Amino acid sequence: MFRLTILPSAEVDIEWTFAWWGENRSMEQATRWYSEIFKAIQSLRDFPERCPIAPESDIYPSGVRALFFGIGPHPSHRILFTIVDSDVFILRIRHLAQNYLPGST
């Protein structure tokens, strides 16, 4: 089992997205999104290598992987993370419509 750490940058992404959903969709959807993203992140404790390599992989020495996530039938976000030994570090949460992180090729 892997240990999980959510970095401050990902925490900001989660809080910003929660607020956006509450203002632009509904508070019910925002609350559901917030709850479900933490469940998705927790799923990375077991076999995080199941997730594909992200285009941003060249940014970190240990690479970057993406877990696709959404509350509807299709994913809306990517949970970007890196694996170092037995630790999983959640780096960012990005909407699929957002550009790749700066510095990636």
Buried (B, 14 or more C-beta within 10 A) or exposed (E): EBEBEBBEBBEEBBEEBBEEBBEEEEEEBBEBBBEEBEEBBEBBEEEBEEBEEBBBBEBBEEBBBBBBBBBEEEBBBBBBBBBBEEBBBBBBBBEEEEEBBEEBE
